[in-house]
Amino acid sequence: MSRYDRLFKNEDASQDRFKEDLACIIARWIDKKEQLDTEIPGLSFHRYDKPTEPSSVMYEPSVCLPVQGSKRVSLGEDVYVYDPYHLLITSIDLPTVAQVVEADKDRPFLAIVLKLDLKAVSQMMVDSNLPLPKFKKADRGMAVDKVTMPLLDSFHRLTNLLDTPEDIPILSPLIKSEILYRLLVGNQGQRLRQIAMTGSHSHQIARSINWLKENYTETLRVKDLANLSGMSTSTFHHHFRTLTAMSPLQYQKWLRLHEARRLMLTDNMDASNAAFEVGYESPSQFSREYSRLFGDPPLRDIKKMAKLAAIR
């Protein structure tokens, strides 16, 4: 009987044991912090002792694996809930609203996040002779999938490397490649392959998103972005919204407002200067759109954020 045959013989019990062990590993390393970037590149741990208010956050290409508690993420009108039985796969940078919905001091929300390297996805497709996606059209850049025993086993071995840091440079890339392979051949692998496949609509939209992230202060001409992606303006709009659940202008606005918030919070910049710094020409328009996204006007929001940071 092979190793995985023994693991699958009583899969539910095995999964529970692995999740409990992973919860202990996360709790030991993260202590009382909310986030810990580990010594393994791209791997972080997350902990919350109570449910949180909805907050606006960018999800990067990643796989998020909770082992305790649950979290809800809204992408446009779509809602994704992930928990110890369901992981979240994100294939592209997506502005979302996220909220921890199940957590308490006795059983905090505990999760592992592993960033995905889309170049590694392309290389894995070549090295493994994985079939190309059947369709080139764009799809949502986020999905929930069931947690499997092989993935749990891989994450367990990856996190255990933290106890032997000398092994990390050699073994962590191998285990991360294994995790990537499991994702690519799983139910949601099609999404990752679409993003990585040159010539697909998803890949072209990903290029335009990278441009937006690097040039969000510039005046946005959607026609120019469409030309960059090799699409007509209407086709580009359609596929951009399909993938991100928002328009290019809404995406740029999200980037600008979050950068302005960072400038005010960490660089003590006033609202007007922050607005001009990120590309706004009208402080009043900036204030209106800021309030709409974050729930409070800039000054009140920054005071509240600073107070929360001081408490923590």
Secondary structure, DSSP 8 states (H G I E B T S, - for coil): --HHHHHHHTHHHHHHHHHHHHHHHHHHHHTT-SEEE-SSTTEEEEEESS----EEEEE-SEEEEEEESEEEEEETTEEEEEBTTEEEEE-S-EEEEEEEEE--SSS-EEEEEEE--HHHHHHHHHHTT----S--S---SEEEEE--HHHHHHHHHHHHGGG-GGGHHHHHHHHHHHHHHHHHTSTTHHHHHHHHSTTSHHHHHHHHHHHHHHSTTS---HHHHHHHHTS-HHHHHHHHHHHHSS-HHHHHHHHHHHHHHHHHHHS---HHHHHHHTT-S-HHHHHHHHHHHHSS-HHHHHHHHHHHHHH-
